[in-house]
Amino acid sequence: MDASQTQTQPTPPEQPGKPKKQMSKTRSLVVEFILLTGATLMLAFGIYVFRFQNNFTFGGVTGISLLLTTVTGLSASTLVVILNAALLVVAFIVLGRDFAAKSVYVTVLYSAVMYVLEYVMPLDGPITDEPVIELVFAIMVPATASAVIFHFDASSGGTDIIAMILRKYTKINIGTGLLIADALTVTCSFFVFGIKTGLFSLCGFLAKSLVIDNVIESINICKYFHVVCSDPRPICDYICHTLNRDATVYEATGAFTGAHKYVIMTVMTRRQAVQLRTFIKQHETDAFIMITNTSEIIGKGFRATV
């Protein structure tokens, strides 16, 4: 089909009042705070139980702390606090106040939980005799937690901050930025902890960035709709007034039949996509629907414009 001209968009729903907007903003902040807290607890637990006890050095401040522990005699938790404090100052200057505020909260909570874990459940070594299993958990648990923290434009400190700076000023994504920032630390682990631990650390180092990128993409994923139909009004009304989204409508002509059609283009969250697909199947049985996954939607209602 060939797009010919753009039809006037349907009338958008009435804008909600200021109290409703304020309530929605407060709710979003509360949800963000809860998710950041949960992700930070998950991060601290995964690093303390699976990474520290096996001397797995995937890079970052935790990796640097493990290396410096053998030299300085200070605990890894103490070194994490010192190094993170220095990098947070850099984050405040380069990345702005909002990023620094969230990162300070995550970093302080992360450091506090690490201290608590040292006293509540002191460990002198790995919790199992299966290093491969512990390597899997040492990758998956902290990487998933880090991805959630990155999703809210925050950081647990360390070389995560360097990766965020690289993302801001270059086209490098977070996973690649972490690879660049952590490569030297992982190399040093071969000399400090031996070849076996160094090889485990290298595997974890390579897998970590992939897991983070995939989790971030999964969190951000949305559904991109192209709907070809004869009457766009019922579908557009449902999109605007029930799902509180917007859509763009094009007039089009079928290449084979020459029939006059309309093409509705819109983006939905995964939950909304199920609702819209069900509505179309029930009320517009002749509609032709194309649904595509996308994780890079920038604009009002989705990710803030950068």
Residue pairs with C-beta under 8 A, 6 or more apart in sequence:
1 228
1 252
1 253
1 254
1 255
1 261
1 263
2 252
2 253
2 255
3 250
3 251
3 252
3 263
4 250
4 251
4 252
4 253
5 250
5 251
6 248
6 249
6 250
6 251
7 232
7 249
7 250
7 251
7 262
9 246
9 247
9 248
9 249
10 232
10 233
10 236
10 237
10 240
10 247
10 249
11 240
12 240
12 246
13 240
13 241
13 244
16 24
32 152
35 148
35 152
36 102
36 105
36 106
36 148
36 149
36 152
36 154
37 109
38 148
39 106
39 145
39 146
39 148
39 149
40 106
40 109
40 110
40 113
40 145
40 149
40 156
41 109
41 113
42 141
42 142
42 144
42 145
43 110
43 141
43 142
43 145
43 146
43 149
43 156
44 109
44 110
44 113
44 114
44 117
45 113
45 117
45 141
46 137
46 138
46 140
46 141
46 142
46 145
47 62
47 114
47 138
47 142
48 114
48 117
48 118
48 123
49 117
49 123
49 127
49 137
50 56
50 127
50 134
50 135
50 137
50 138
50 141
51 58
51 62
51 138
51 142
52 62
52 66
52 76
52 123
53 123
53 125
53 126
53 127
53 134
54 126
54 131
54 134
54 135
54 138
54 197
54 200
55 66
55 189
55 193
55 197
55 201
56 134
56 135
56 138
56 197
56 200
56 201
56 204
57 63
57 66
57 67
57 185
57 186
57 188
57 189
57 192
57 193
57 197
57 198
57 201
57 205
58 138
58 139
58 182
58 185
58 186
58 201
58 204
58 205
58 208
59 159
59 178
59 181
59 182
59 183
59 185
59 186
59 205
59 208
60 158
60 159
60 160
60 178
60 181
60 182
60 185
61 79
61 80
61 83
61 84
61 87
61 157
61 158
61 159
62 76
62 80
62 158
63 182
63 185
63 186
63 189
63 201
64 79
64 83
64 158
64 185
65 76
65 77
65 79
65 80
65 83
66 76
66 189
66 193
67 185
67 188
67 189
67 192
68 74
68 79
69 75
69 76
69 79
70 192
72 79
75 118
76 114
77 111
77 114
77 115
77 118
80 110
80 111
80 114
80 157
80 158
81 111
83 157
83 158
84 107
84 111
84 157
84 158
87 157
87 158
87 159
87 161
87 162
88 100
88 103
88 104
88 107
88 157
88 161
90 161
90 165
91 99
91 100
91 103
91 155
91 161
91 164
91 165
92 100
94 165
94 168
95 161
95 164
95 165
95 168
98 153
99 153
99 154
99 155
99 164
102 152
102 153
102 154
102 155
103 154
103 155
103 156
103 157
103 161
105 154
106 149
106 154
106 155
106 156
106 157
107 155
107 156
107 157
110 156
110 157
126 134
127 134
128 134
131 200
135 200
135 203
135 204
138 204
139 204
139 207
139 208
139 211
140 211
142 208
143 207
143 208
143 211
143 212
143 215
144 211
144 215
146 156
146 160
146 212
147 211
147 212
147 215
147 216
147 219
148 215
148 219
149 155
149 156
149 160
150 160
150 164
150 174
150 212
150 216
151 216
151 219
151 220
155 161
155 164
159 178
159 181
159 182
159 185
160 178
162 177
162 181
163 174
163 177
163 178
163 180
163 181
164 174
164 177
166 172
166 176
166 177
166 180
166 181
167 173
167 174
167 177
172 180
173 213
174 209
174 212
174 213
174 216
175 209
175 210
175 212
175 213
176 209
178 208
178 209
178 212
179 205
179 206
179 209
182 205
183 205
186 198
186 201
186 202
186 205
189 197
189 198
189 201
189 202
190 198
190 199
191 198
193 201
216 295
217 295
218 295
220 295
220 296
220 297
220 303
221 270
221 293
221 294
221 295
222 267
222 268
222 269
222 270
222 273
222 293
222 294
222 295
222 297
222 302
223 267
223 268
223 269
223 270
223 272
223 273
223 291
223 292
223 293
223 294
224 265
224 266
224 267
224 291
224 292
224 293
224 294
225 264
225 265
225 266
225 267
225 268
225 273
225 276
225 289
225 290
225 291
226 263
226 264
226 265
226 289
226 290
226 292
227 235
227 263
227 264
227 265
227 266
227 280
227 284
227 287
227 288
227 289
227 290
228 252
228 261
228 262
228 263
228 287
228 288
228 289
228 290
229 235
229 261
229 262
229 264
229 280
229 284
229 286
229 287
229 288
230 259
230 260
230 261
230 262
230 286
231 262
231 284
232 249
232 262
232 264
234 283
234 284
235 247
235 264
235 276
235 279
235 280
235 283
235 284
235 287
236 247
236 249
236 264
238 276
238 279
238 283
239 245
239 246
239 247
239 264
239 266
239 276
240 246
240 247
242 275
242 279
243 268
243 272
243 275
243 276
245 266
245 267
245 268
245 272
245 301
246 266
246 301
247 264
247 265
247 266
248 264
248 265
248 266
249 262
249 263
249 264
249 265
250 262
250 263
250 265
251 260
251 261
251 262
251 263
252 260
252 261
252 262
252 263
253 259
253 260
253 261
254 261
266 276
267 294
267 297
267 302
268 276
273 291
277 289
277 291
280 287
280 289
296 303
297 303
298 304
298 305
298 306
299 305
